[in-house]
Amino acid sequence: MIRRVFSSLPGFKELEFHGGLNVLVAQKEAGATDKQTRNRAGKTSLIEIIHFLTGADAGTDSLFRSAALANESFGIVMDVGGEPVTAERSGKDRSKLRVDGAGFLSGKARLSNAEWTALLGEKMFGLHEIPDREGRIPTFRSLFSYFVRRQHSGAFTTPEKQATMQQACDYQLALLYLLGLDWTIAREWQKVREREKTLAEVRKAAGVGAFGSIVGKASDLRTQVTVAEARLKEMQRHLAGFRVLPQYAEIESEADQLTSQFNDLANASVIDAGTVRDLETAMRSEAPPPIDELEGIYAEAGVSLPGLAIKRYDDVRSFHESVIRNRRDYLADELEFAKLRIVSRDKEKQRIDERRAELMNLLKSHGALDQFSKLQAETARKEAEVESLRQRFAAAEQLEGTKNELDIERSRLTLRLRRDFAEQKHRLSEAILAFEETSKRLYESAGSMNVEETSNGPQFEFPMQGSRSKGIKNMQIFCFDMMLMRLCAERGTGPGFLVHDSHLFDGVDGRQIVSALKVGAETAEELGFQYIVTMNEDDAFKETTEGFNVNDHALSVVLTDAKEDGGLFGFRFQ
């Protein structure tokens, strides 16, 4: 229970609270203008003070670090572990608190913010009894914020969240713990989410930068690796059998020269072969004319050349035969010389060919040093390519395998959650019935709370007629918070108080507000907890309900924004 809230500010409206329902009212003074509202009276500031004094972070934008309040201290007297404890903190010295009053503190103590929240977590929620502290665990701040919801955190959006930005892991962890279920399942789910997030980031990064090497499917890369490895083995075998020939260049040059000589000899032999054919043809045509042709020539000469001195026919015939014989002898000699040249060239060609064959075999079985170096470099490049493919293949397999593993893990956790719900059926039933009981007291058509086992952890749903309206949604939060208070009261845990800001009643009909306050007052009295509400006077004070009057629970301090000193802090500031 919160007993008192105070401050070193001279004009601060010190608040004293009692058990049951406490209503801090902000009213509009008679004669106030339309511009003088209660929006800056300090109702929501009370919520912030309570959080500030229970270990909330005080960042640079914190109200308590503003120039007007940084040097001032704020204090609270509340029951912790069944004993009244006083805690004081200032924005200037926000990392430390002065704590006094409890026997377990041995008098006054100056605690760090972390030590204070650890102490509150132990005394209010038994967090010190958590055996396994590896990974995420329920924290005091995440649990406490359900009992003092903050408007600026978006706590009045949906029942299961005490902040708009609250992640699934945080609210699942907190609610499973508060409901008395196996909260470690939520922690395991978060591990899956974190691995999936990493996997998604790697997949997103794939194709650019250092991660470009892991693009591709495992099936495609498997084929590429197989082909590349086979090619590499072939190159490695070739490299292993490579013999370097130091005179490779000289021998290669000699082989080229021999090839040129061979070709020249072959060309010359072709020419001589033509000469042989021509000479043989000429020899076949070289023969003396027949006798009758010679006689005819002479007779014709006698006719054509009368009186001409003609040699004797036998002398002419002998001369002609001598010319023919000399001609044939010449042609025979030329033919023999041509054939000899061809034979000589053939022998030379054979010698050249044999030498060239020796050189070519040598070149074939050996290699030049530069060729060996190139082969080495190419093999090294291929090895690097194969290794890169292997790494890509391994990465692709790991990515695809990890996704499959995570899908399996999600299914396993879903089964584990379903089994826990079955084993802890009585605890889950208590929560469902508590929510429905409160809802039934507010509406003819009672709302309900469903907790579903999904592949992303427990999902909370609150079906209620007209739940799309802002007022109905806020009343779902009211029913949810009352359900938590009932569970905590029955199990002897929790802070022992529930605080609702006036924002909870935004959009709610005045009659419904009075009904909610009545239910809150009756539930607090029944279970023995404290229910603190801040609200504007005209929200509920116009309405009445049988056996309940809001004024009976209003605090003696009344806030207003109609005067400069009417607010909680006693002065206005930016």
VOVOVO-30074 format. One record per residue (C-alpha): residue in three letters; chain; x, y, z. Coordinates in Angstrom, 2 decimals, m for minus. Example, Ala and Ser with C-alpha at 12.3 -4.5 7.8 and 13.67 -1.06 7.14 Angstrom:
# VOVOVO-30074
 rest kette      xx      yy      zz
  Ala     A   12.30   m4.50    7.80
  Ser     A   13.67   m1.06    7.14
# end
This chain:
# VOVOVO-30074
 rest kette      xx      yy      zz
  Met     A    0.00    0.00    0.00
  Ile     A    1.13    3.55   m0.75
  Arg     A    0.79    5.64    2.40
  Arg     A    2.16    9.02    1.40
  Val     A    3.73   10.92   m1.50
  Phe     A    5.71   14.08   m0.71
  Ser     A    8.36   16.43   m2.08
  Ser     A   10.85   19.10   m1.05
  Leu     A    8.95   21.56   m3.26
  Pro     A    7.41   24.22   m0.95
  Gly     A    4.06   24.24   m2.72
  Phe     A    3.81   20.51   m3.42
  Lys     A    0.40   19.00   m2.56
  Glu     A    1.41   16.19   m0.24
  Leu     A   m0.89   13.22   m0.66
  Glu     A   m1.88   10.73    1.97
  Phe     A   m3.63    7.51    1.03
  His     A   m5.63    4.87    2.86
  Gly     A   m6.70    1.33    2.10
  Gly     A   m9.34    0.57   m0.50
  Leu     A  m10.39    3.09   m3.14
  Asn     A   m8.61    6.48   m3.22
  Val     A   m9.78    9.07   m5.77
  Leu     A   m7.57   12.06   m6.53
  Val     A   m9.88   14.63   m8.07
  Ala     A   m9.07   17.51  m10.42
  Gln     A  m11.92   20.03  m10.50
  Lys     A  m12.74   23.16  m12.36
  Glu     A  m13.01   26.18  m10.07
  Ala     A  m16.01   28.46  m10.24
  Gly     A  m15.27   31.40  m12.49
  Ala     A  m12.46   29.68  m14.36
  Thr     A  m12.27   30.43  m18.06
  Asp     A  m12.65   27.84  m20.80
  Lys     A   m8.89   27.92  m21.25
  Gln     A   m8.33   26.98  m17.62
  Thr     A   m8.66   23.23  m17.73
  Arg     A   m7.47   20.42  m15.51
  Asn     A   m5.13   18.90  m18.09
  Arg     A   m2.09   20.32  m16.25
  Ala     A   m3.34   19.81  m12.72
  Gly     A   m0.91   16.99  m12.05
  Lys     A   m3.03   13.82  m12.18
  Thr     A   m0.69   12.06  m14.60
  Ser     A    2.33   13.54  m12.79
  Leu     A    1.38   11.46   m9.75
  Ile     A    1.79    8.35  m11.88
  Glu     A    5.20    9.55  m13.01
  Ile     A    6.28   10.27   m9.42
  Ile     A    5.35    6.75   m8.35
  His     A    7.37    5.28  m11.23
  Phe     A   10.29    7.62  m10.54
  Leu     A   10.36    6.44   m6.91
  Thr     A   10.16    2.77   m7.89
  Gly     A   13.23    2.77  m10.11
  Ala     A   12.10    4.03  m13.51
  Asp     A   14.84    5.36  m15.79
  Ala     A   15.19    9.13  m15.76
  Gly     A   16.49   10.05  m19.19
  Thr     A   17.28   13.50  m20.47
  Asp     A   13.60   14.08  m21.28
  Ser     A   12.46   13.09  m17.79
  Leu     A   10.14   15.45  m15.97
  Phe     A   12.40   15.22  m12.92
  Arg     A   15.45   16.45  m14.79
  Ser     A   13.77   19.64  m15.94
  Ala     A   15.29   22.87  m14.66
  Ala     A   12.32   23.50  m12.37
  Leu     A   12.52   20.10  m10.60
  Ala     A   16.06   18.71  m10.99
  Asn     A   17.24   19.96   m7.60
  Glu     A   14.10   18.91   m5.74
  Ser     A   13.60   15.55   m4.11
  Phe     A   10.46   13.43   m4.17
  Gly     A    9.50   10.76   m1.68
  Ile     A    7.09    7.93   m1.10
  Val     A    6.10    5.91    1.93
  Met     A    4.80    2.49    1.00
  Asp     A    4.64   m1.02    2.37
  Val     A    7.42   m3.28    1.15
  Gly     A    7.51   m6.82    2.45
  Gly     A    4.83   m5.93    4.99
  Glu     A    6.79   m3.00    6.45
  Pro     A    6.50    0.74    5.71
  Val     A    9.51    2.02    3.78
  Thr     A   10.39    5.59    2.84
  Ala     A   12.24    6.16   m0.45
  Glu     A   13.49    9.54   m1.74
  Arg     A   15.08   10.44   m5.09
  Ser     A   15.98   13.55   m7.03
  Gly     A   16.56   14.22  m10.71
  Lys     A   20.01   15.64   m9.95
  Asp     A   21.11   12.49   m8.13
  Arg     A   18.90   10.07  m10.05
  Ser     A   21.20    7.02   m9.79
  Lys     A   20.80    6.80   m5.98
  Leu     A   17.86    6.65   m3.56
  Arg     A   17.66    7.26    0.17
  Val     A   15.71    4.39    1.68
  Asp     A   14.65    4.13    5.31
  Gly     A   12.28    2.32    7.64
  Ala     A   12.36   m1.42    6.93
  Gly     A   14.03   m3.87    9.27
  Phe     A   15.58   m5.73    6.34
  Leu     A   17.50   m2.54    5.42
  Ser     A   19.14   m2.06    8.84
  Gly     A   18.08    1.58    9.11
  Lys     A   18.79    4.26    6.54
  Ala     A   20.43    3.12    3.37
  Arg     A   21.62    4.76    0.18
  Leu     A   20.84    2.31   m2.60
  Ser     A   21.59    2.43   m6.29
  Asn     A   18.63    2.36   m8.60
  Ala     A   19.50   m1.23   m9.59
  Glu     A   19.73   m2.34   m5.95
  Trp     A   16.40   m0.71   m5.15
  Thr     A   14.55   m2.37   m8.06
  Ala     A   16.15   m5.71   m7.16
  Leu     A   14.89   m5.31   m3.59
  Leu     A   11.39   m4.38   m4.78
  Gly     A   11.41   m7.31   m7.21
  Glu     A   12.28   m9.64   m4.36
  Lys     A    9.71   m8.32   m1.88
  Met     A    6.82   m7.75   m4.29
  Phe     A    7.19  m10.53   m6.87
  Gly     A    9.65  m13.05   m5.42
  Leu     A   12.05  m12.59   m8.35
  His     A   15.00  m13.64   m6.18
  Glu     A   13.64  m17.18   m6.23
  Ile     A   14.20  m17.57   m9.98
  Pro     A   16.90  m20.27  m10.18
  Asp     A   17.96  m19.95  m13.80
  Arg     A   19.03  m16.43  m14.66
  Glu     A   20.60  m17.15  m18.04
  Gly     A   18.83  m15.27  m20.79
  Arg     A   15.78  m13.11  m20.26
  Ile     A   13.90  m13.26  m16.99
  Pro     A   10.96  m11.30  m15.55
  Thr     A   12.05   m7.94  m14.17
  Phe     A   10.50   m5.77  m11.49
  Arg     A    9.92   m2.86  m13.87
  Ser     A    8.19   m4.99  m16.52
  Leu     A    5.86   m6.51  m13.90
  Phe     A    5.22   m3.37  m11.85
  Ser     A    4.13   m1.37  m14.91
  Tyr     A    0.97   m3.48  m15.17
  Phe     A   m0.12   m2.20  m11.77
  Val     A    0.67    1.47  m12.46
  Arg     A    0.06    2.00  m16.18
  Arg     A    1.65    5.06  m17.81
  Gln     A   m0.19    7.09  m20.43
  His     A    2.93    8.38  m22.18
  Ser     A    4.12    4.77  m22.67
  Gly     A    0.89    3.83  m24.43
  Ala     A   m0.28    1.56  m21.60
  Phe     A   m3.97    2.12  m22.38
  Thr     A   m3.94    0.54  m25.83
  Thr     A   m4.38   m3.16  m25.17
  Pro     A   m4.68   m5.13  m21.92
  Glu     A   m1.72   m7.45  m22.37
  Lys     A    0.76   m4.62  m22.98
  Gln     A    1.87   m1.97  m20.49
  Ala     A    3.65   m0.05  m23.29
  Thr     A    3.03    0.39  m26.99
  Met     A    6.62   m0.57  m27.84
  Gln     A    6.60   m3.60  m25.54
  Gln     A    7.89   m6.61  m27.44
  Ala     A    6.15   m9.99  m27.52
  Cys     A    8.87  m11.58  m25.40
  Asp     A    8.52   m8.99  m22.63
  Tyr     A    4.76   m9.16  m22.21
  Gln     A    4.60  m12.95  m22.69
  Leu     A    7.35  m13.39  m20.11
  Ala     A    5.66  m11.04  m17.63
  Leu     A    2.13  m12.37  m18.01
  Leu     A    3.06  m16.04  m17.87
  Tyr     A    4.94  m15.26  m14.66
  Leu     A    2.03  m13.29  m13.17
  Leu     A   m0.44  m16.00  m14.17
  Gly     A    1.70  m18.65  m12.47
  Leu     A    2.51  m20.47  m15.73
  Asp     A    5.84  m21.63  m17.17
  Trp     A    7.41  m18.32  m18.16
  Thr     A   10.62  m20.00  m19.36
  Ile     A    8.72  m21.03  m22.51
  Ala     A    8.49  m17.35  m23.44
  Arg     A   12.23  m17.03  m22.92
  Glu     A   12.88  m19.94  m25.28
  Trp     A   10.58  m18.34  m27.83
  Gln     A   12.64  m15.18  m27.68
  Lys     A   15.78  m17.17  m28.43
  Val     A   14.06  m18.47  m31.55
  Arg     A   13.05  m14.92  m32.54
  Glu     A   16.59  m13.65  m32.06
  Arg     A   18.00  m16.45  m34.19
  Glu     A   15.36  m15.77  m36.83
  Lys     A   16.22  m12.09  m36.76
  Thr     A   19.89  m12.90  m37.29
  Leu     A   18.95  m15.27  m40.09
  Ala     A   16.81  m12.59  m41.72
  Glu     A   19.64  m10.05  m41.46
  Val     A   22.09  m12.48  m43.04
  Arg     A   19.66  m13.24  m45.85
  Lys     A   19.09   m9.53  m46.36
  Ala     A   22.83   m8.86  m46.41
  Ala     A   23.42  m11.75  m48.83
  Gly     A   24.31  m10.44  m52.24
  Val     A   26.11   m7.32  m51.01
  Gly     A   29.34   m6.67  m49.19
  Ala     A   31.09   m9.46  m47.35
  Phe     A   27.98  m11.62  m47.38
  Gly     A   27.71  m11.73  m51.16
  Ser     A   29.45  m15.11  m51.19
  Ile     A   26.52  m16.92  m49.63
  Val     A   23.93  m16.12  m52.28
  Gly     A   22.32  m19.15  m53.84
  Lys     A   20.46  m22.31  m53.09
  Ala     A   22.21  m25.26  m51.55
  Ser     A   21.06  m27.53  m54.40
  Asp     A   22.58  m25.24  m57.05
  Leu     A   25.81  m24.80  m55.14
  Arg     A   26.15  m28.55  m54.58
  Thr     A   26.34  m29.06  m58.37
  Gln     A   28.81  m26.21  m58.81
  Val     A   31.06  m27.58  m56.07
  Thr     A   31.03  m31.08  m57.59
  Val     A   31.99  m29.86  m61.07
  Ala     A   34.63  m27.45  m59.78
  Glu     A   36.25  m30.09  m57.55
  Ala     A   36.52  m32.52  m60.49
  Arg     A   38.18  m29.85  m62.63
  Leu     A   40.57  m28.99  m59.80
  Lys     A   41.63  m32.63  m59.37
  Glu     A   42.40  m32.83  m63.09
  Met     A   44.54  m29.69  m62.92
  Gln     A   46.31  m30.97  m59.82
  Arg     A   47.16  m34.26  m61.55
  His     A   48.53  m32.36  m64.54
  Leu     A   50.57  m30.13  m62.27
  Ala     A   51.93  m33.12  m60.32
  Gly     A   53.16  m34.78  m63.56
  Phe     A   54.59  m31.64  m65.11
  Arg     A   58.34  m31.83  m65.87
  Val     A   60.16  m28.59  m66.51
  Leu     A   62.61  m28.44  m69.50
  Pro     A   65.13  m25.61  m69.01
  Gln     A   66.05  m25.47  m72.76
  Tyr     A   62.39  m25.54  m73.74
  Ala     A   62.57  m22.29  m75.72
  Glu     A   65.74  m23.31  m77.65
  Ile     A   64.35  m26.74  m78.49
  Glu     A   61.06  m25.25  m79.52
  Ser     A   62.96  m22.83  m81.83
  Glu     A   64.98  m25.70  m83.36
  Ala     A   61.79  m27.67  m83.98
  Asp     A   60.33  m24.67  m85.74
  Gln     A   63.43  m24.32  m87.92
  Leu     A   63.37  m28.02  m88.81
  Thr     A   59.72  m27.72  m89.76
  Ser     A   60.59  m24.79  m92.03
  Gln     A   63.49  m26.74  m93.62
  Phe     A   61.25  m29.78  m94.08
  Asn     A   58.67  m27.67  m95.82
  Asp     A   61.32  m26.07  m98.11
  Leu     A   62.66  m29.52  m99.09
  Ala     A   59.18  m30.77  m99.75
  Asn     A   58.42  m27.79 m101.94
  Ala     A   61.68  m28.29 m103.94
  Ser     A   60.93  m31.99 m104.44
  Val     A   57.50  m31.09 m105.74
  Ile     A   59.16  m28.86 m108.35
  Asp     A   61.64  m31.60 m109.31
  Ala     A   58.87  m34.14 m109.57
  Gly     A   57.25  m31.87 m112.16
  Thr     A   60.56  m31.60 m113.99
  Val     A   60.84  m35.41 m114.08
  Arg     A   57.38  m35.70 m115.57
  Asp     A   58.21  m33.08 m118.22
  Leu     A   61.55  m34.75 m119.10
  Glu     A   59.99  m38.18 m119.43
  Thr     A   57.33  m36.75 m121.73
  Ala     A   59.99  m35.00 m123.83
  Met     A   62.07  m38.17 m124.13
  Arg     A   59.09  m40.10 m125.39
  Ser     A   58.59  m37.47 m128.09
  Glu     A   62.29  m37.30 m129.17
  Ala     A   62.54  m39.82 m132.22
  Pro     A   63.80  m39.52 m135.90
  Pro     A   61.10  m39.12 m138.53
  Pro     A   60.30  m42.17 m140.76
  Ile     A   62.31  m42.72 m144.04
  Asp     A   59.40  m42.04 m146.32
  Glu     A   58.83  m38.67 m144.63
  Leu     A   62.51  m37.69 m145.29
  Glu     A   62.22  m38.71 m148.96
  Gly     A   59.09  m36.70 m149.36
  Ile     A   60.78  m33.71 m147.87
  Tyr     A   63.68  m33.96 m150.27
  Ala     A   61.45  m34.54 m153.30
  Glu     A   59.44  m31.51 m152.32
  Ala     A   62.71  m29.61 m151.85
  Gly     A   63.75  m30.62 m155.32
  Val     A   60.57  m29.29 m156.64
  Ser     A   60.58  m26.19 m154.56
  Leu     A   64.28  m25.45 m154.90
  Pro     A   65.34  m26.38 m158.34
  Gly     A   69.06  m26.38 m158.97
  Leu     A   69.78  m26.35 m155.27
  Ala     A   72.84  m28.35 m154.16
  Ile     A   71.44  m30.99 m151.79
  Lys     A   73.64  m33.26 m149.77
  Arg     A   73.43  m36.86 m150.15
  Tyr     A   70.37  m38.37 m148.47
  Asp     A   72.48  m40.76 m146.36
  Asp     A   74.52  m37.89 m144.90
  Val     A   71.40  m36.01 m143.87
  Arg     A   69.88  m39.06 m142.39
  Ser     A   73.04  m39.77 m140.35
  Phe     A   73.13  m36.16 m139.14
  His     A   69.52  m36.23 m138.08
  Glu     A   69.99  m39.40 m136.11
  Ser     A   73.03  m37.87 m134.40
  Val     A   71.01  m34.79 m133.29
  Ile     A   68.21  m36.93 m131.95
  Arg     A   70.67  m39.12 m130.06
  Asn     A   72.40  m36.14 m128.49
  Arg     A   69.05  m34.67 m127.47
  Arg     A   67.92  m37.89 m125.81
  Asp     A   71.25  m38.19 m123.97
  Tyr     A   70.82  m34.66 m122.59
  Leu     A   67.26  m35.29 m121.48
  Ala     A   68.29  m38.58 m119.85
  Asp     A   71.02  m36.83 m117.89
  Glu     A   68.62  m34.09 m116.71
  Leu     A   66.07  m36.72 m115.73
  Glu     A   68.63  m38.65 m113.72
  Phe     A   69.84  m35.53 m111.94
  Ala     A   66.25  m34.55 m111.01
  Lys     A   65.56  m38.01 m109.60
  Leu     A   68.78  m37.95 m107.62
  Arg     A   67.89  m34.58 m106.13
  Ile     A   64.49  m35.94 m105.05
  Val     A   66.07  m38.99 m103.47
  Ser     A   68.61  m36.81 m101.67
  Arg     A   65.89  m34.52 m100.37
  Asp     A   63.79  m37.47  m99.20
  Lys     A   66.71  m38.69  m97.13
  Glu     A   67.20  m35.21  m95.69
  Lys     A   63.49  m34.92  m95.00
  Gln     A   63.56  m38.23  m93.17
  Arg     A   66.45  m37.09  m91.06
  Ile     A   64.77  m33.78  m90.31
  Asp     A   61.48  m35.51  m89.51
  Glu     A   63.15  m37.92  m87.13
  Arg     A   64.93  m35.10  m85.34
  Arg     A   61.77  m33.03  m85.20
  Ala     A   59.86  m35.99  m83.78
  Glu     A   62.48  m36.35  m81.06
  Leu     A   62.16  m32.68  m80.23
  Met     A   58.34  m32.76  m80.27
  Asn     A   58.24  m35.77  m77.95
  Leu     A   60.57  m33.96  m75.61
  Leu     A   58.40  m30.85  m75.70
  Lys     A   55.29  m32.93  m75.23
  Ser     A   56.62  m34.73  m72.16
  His     A   58.13  m31.58  m70.62
  Gly     A   57.13  m27.96  m70.25
  Ala     A   58.68  m24.54  m69.99
  Leu     A   59.15  m22.91  m66.61
  Asp     A   56.76  m20.09  m67.47
  Gln     A   54.15  m22.65  m68.49
  Phe     A   54.65  m24.41  m65.17
  Ser     A   54.24  m21.08  m63.33
  Lys     A   51.09  m20.30  m65.25
  Leu     A   49.73  m23.75  m64.50
  Gln     A   50.55  m23.30  m60.83
  Ala     A   48.79  m19.93  m60.76
  Glu     A   45.75  m21.30  m62.55
  Thr     A   45.59  m24.24  m60.16
  Ala     A   45.83  m21.90  m57.16
  Arg     A   43.07  m19.74  m58.60
  Lys     A   40.91  m22.82  m59.10
  Glu     A   41.59  m23.95  m55.54
  Ala     A   40.44  m20.56  m54.24
  Glu     A   37.33  m20.74  m56.41
  Val     A   36.51  m24.23  m55.14
  Glu     A   37.04  m23.17  m51.52
  Ser     A   34.76  m20.18  m52.05
  Leu     A   32.10  m22.47  m53.50
  Arg     A   32.50  m24.84  m50.56
  Gln     A   32.02  m21.96  m48.12
  Arg     A   28.98  m20.71  m50.02
  Phe     A   27.55  m24.21  m50.06
  Ala     A   28.18  m24.66  m46.34
  Ala     A   26.63  m21.25  m45.59
  Ala     A   23.59  m21.99  m47.76
  Glu     A   23.15  m25.37  m46.08
  Gln     A   23.46  m23.74  m42.66
  Leu     A   20.92  m21.04  m43.52
  Glu     A   18.41  m23.52  m44.90
  Gly     A   19.09  m25.96  m42.10
  Thr     A   18.77  m23.26  m39.45
  Lys     A   15.38  m22.21  m40.81
  Asn     A   14.17  m25.81  m40.65
  Glu     A   15.53  m26.15  m37.12
  Leu     A   13.74  m22.97  m36.04
  Asp     A   10.46  m24.18  m37.53
  Ile     A   10.85  m27.41  m35.59
  Glu     A   11.71  m25.47  m32.41
  Arg     A    8.60  m23.33  m32.79
  Ser     A    6.47  m26.45  m33.10
  Arg     A    8.16  m27.97  m30.05
  Leu     A    7.54  m24.83  m27.98
  Thr     A    3.90  m24.72  m29.08
  Leu     A    3.44  m28.28  m27.84
  Arg     A    5.26  m27.42  m24.63
  Leu     A    2.98  m24.40  m24.06
  Arg     A   m0.12  m26.49  m24.75
  Arg     A    1.09  m29.11  m22.28
  Asp     A    1.75  m26.43  m19.64
  Phe     A   m1.74  m25.00  m20.14
  Ala     A   m3.17  m28.47  m19.63
  Glu     A   m1.07  m29.15  m16.53
  Gln     A   m1.79  m25.68  m15.04
  Lys     A   m5.42  m25.66  m16.09
  His     A   m6.63  m24.51  m12.68
  Arg     A   m4.40  m21.40  m12.74
  Leu     A   m5.43  m20.45  m16.25
  Ser     A   m9.06  m21.05  m15.31
  Glu     A   m8.71  m18.73  m12.31
  Ala     A   m7.50  m15.92  m14.58
  Ile     A  m10.21  m16.48  m17.18
  Leu     A  m12.97  m16.60  m14.58
  Ala     A  m11.63  m13.54  m12.72
  Phe     A  m11.65  m11.51  m15.95
  Glu     A  m15.15  m12.67  m16.85
  Glu     A  m16.48  m12.01  m13.33
  Thr     A  m15.32   m8.38  m13.42
  Ser     A  m16.62   m7.92  m16.95
  Lys     A  m20.00   m9.37  m15.96
  Arg     A  m20.31   m6.79  m13.20
  Leu     A  m19.82   m4.01  m15.74
  Tyr     A  m21.76   m5.24  m18.77
  Glu     A  m24.83   m7.35  m19.44
  Ser     A  m22.90   m9.19  m22.16
  Ala     A  m19.75  m10.23  m20.32
  Gly     A  m16.44  m10.11  m22.08
  Ser     A  m13.89  m12.87  m21.84
  Met     A  m10.17  m13.50  m22.01
  Asn     A   m8.78  m16.10  m24.39
  Val     A   m5.20  m17.35  m24.22
  Glu     A   m4.25  m19.22  m27.36
  Glu     A   m1.19  m21.37  m28.00
  Thr     A    0.34  m20.11  m31.25
  Ser     A    3.59  m20.69  m33.07
  Asn     A    4.74  m17.30  m31.73
  Gly     A    3.89  m17.94  m28.09
  Pro     A    0.76  m17.27  m26.04
  Gln     A   m1.63  m14.84  m27.69
  Phe     A   m4.12  m12.92  m25.55
  Glu     A   m7.51  m11.97  m26.95
  Phe     A  m10.41  m10.16  m25.29
  Pro     A  m13.63  m10.62  m27.23
  Met     A  m16.29   m8.25  m25.98
  Gln     A  m19.34   m6.70  m27.60
  Gly     A  m18.50   m3.26  m28.94
  Ser     A  m14.78   m3.78  m28.27
  Arg     A  m13.83   m1.55  m31.17
  Ser     A  m14.84    1.56  m29.23
  Lys     A  m12.21    3.35  m27.16
  Gly     A  m14.32    3.16  m24.00
  Ile     A  m14.91   m0.60  m24.26
  Lys     A  m11.20   m1.22  m24.95
  Asn     A  m10.31    0.72  m21.82
  Met     A  m12.77   m1.28  m19.77
  Gln     A  m11.07   m4.45  m21.06
  Ile     A   m7.88   m3.09  m19.50
  Phe     A   m9.79   m2.39  m16.27
  Cys     A  m11.06   m6.01  m16.17
  Phe     A   m7.60   m7.34  m16.97
  Asp     A   m5.93   m5.32  m14.19
  Met     A   m8.56   m6.38  m11.67
  Met     A   m7.94   m9.98  m12.72
  Leu     A   m4.21   m9.55  m12.01
  Met     A   m4.96   m8.01   m8.61
  Arg     A   m7.22  m10.93   m7.70
  Leu     A   m4.57  m13.49   m8.67
  Cys     A   m1.84  m11.61   m6.78
  Ala     A   m4.02  m11.23   m3.68
  Glu     A   m4.85  m14.93   m3.64
  Arg     A   m1.17  m15.88   m4.05
  Gly     A    0.29  m13.27   m1.71
  Thr     A    2.34  m11.50   m4.35
  Gly     A    2.33   m8.16   m6.18
  Pro     A    2.71   m4.58   m4.91
  Gly     A   m0.57   m4.58   m2.98
  Phe     A   m1.93   m1.58   m4.88
  Leu     A   m3.32   m0.71   m8.30
  Val     A   m3.15    2.80   m9.75
  His     A   m5.25    3.99  m12.67
  Asp     A   m4.74    7.30  m14.42
  Ser     A   m7.78    9.27  m15.60
  His     A   m6.79    8.38  m19.18
  Leu     A   m8.15    4.90  m18.54
  Phe     A  m11.63    6.40  m18.51
  Asp     A  m11.27    8.41  m21.73
  Gly     A  m14.26    7.68  m23.94
  Val     A  m16.09    5.81  m21.19
  Asp     A  m19.66    6.79  m20.35
  Gly     A  m20.02    8.48  m16.96
  Arg     A  m22.37    5.79  m15.67
  Gln     A  m19.86    3.15  m16.72
  Ile     A  m17.11    5.01  m14.87
  Val     A  m19.14    4.99  m11.66
  Ser     A  m19.82    1.26  m12.13
  Ala     A  m16.10    0.60  m12.65
  Leu     A  m15.16    2.61   m9.54
  Lys     A  m17.75    0.73   m7.52
  Val     A  m16.43   m2.63   m8.75
  Gly     A  m12.87   m1.47   m8.02
  Ala     A  m13.80   m0.34   m4.50
  Glu     A  m15.66   m3.59   m3.73
  Thr     A  m12.88   m5.76   m5.17
  Ala     A  m10.20   m3.84   m3.23
  Glu     A  m12.16   m4.22    0.00
  Glu     A  m12.82   m7.90   m0.67
  Leu     A   m9.21   m8.75   m1.44
  Gly     A   m7.54   m6.22    0.83
  Phe     A   m5.58   m4.16   m1.71
  Gln     A   m5.40   m0.44   m2.41
  Tyr     A   m6.97    1.09   m5.53
  Ile     A   m5.84    4.62   m6.44
  Val     A   m7.61    6.55   m9.22
  Thr     A   m7.01   10.02  m10.62
  Met     A   m9.93   11.60  m12.46
  Asn     A  m11.69   14.76  m13.48
  Glu     A  m14.62   15.75  m11.30
  Asp     A  m17.29   15.83  m13.99
  Asp     A  m16.42   12.38  m15.39
  Ala     A  m18.24   10.43  m12.70
  Phe     A  m19.43   12.81  m10.06
  Lys     A  m22.59   13.61  m12.02
  Glu     A  m23.64    9.96  m11.92
  Thr     A  m24.73    7.88   m8.98
  Thr     A  m25.27    4.20   m8.42
  Glu     A  m26.98    2.42   m5.58
  Gly     A  m24.81    1.98   m2.52
  Phe     A  m21.84    3.92   m3.92
  Asn     A  m20.79    7.56   m3.84
  Val     A  m17.52    8.70   m5.39
  Asn     A  m17.22   11.54   m2.92
  Asp     A  m16.87    9.04   m0.09
  His     A  m13.53    7.95   m1.55
  Ala     A  m12.16   11.30   m2.72
  Leu     A   m8.91   12.50   m1.15
  Ser     A   m8.93   15.73    0.84
  Val     A   m6.45   17.24   m1.62
  Val     A   m8.17   18.48   m4.77
  Leu     A   m6.17   19.55   m7.82
  Thr     A   m7.06   22.29  m10.29
  Asp     A   m5.47   24.08  m13.19
  Ala     A   m7.63   27.14  m12.65
  Lys     A   m5.02   28.75  m10.37
  Glu     A   m1.26   29.07  m10.65
  Asp     A   m0.72   27.05   m7.47
  Gly     A   m3.63   24.65   m7.91
  Gly     A   m1.67   21.79   m9.45
  Leu     A    0.18   18.98   m7.72
  Phe     A    3.55   20.76   m7.81
  Gly     A    2.14   24.09   m6.52
  Phe     A    3.33   26.11   m9.50
  Arg     A    3.31   25.99  m13.28
  Phe     A    6.36   25.31  m15.37
  Gln     A    7.17   24.27  m18.89
# end
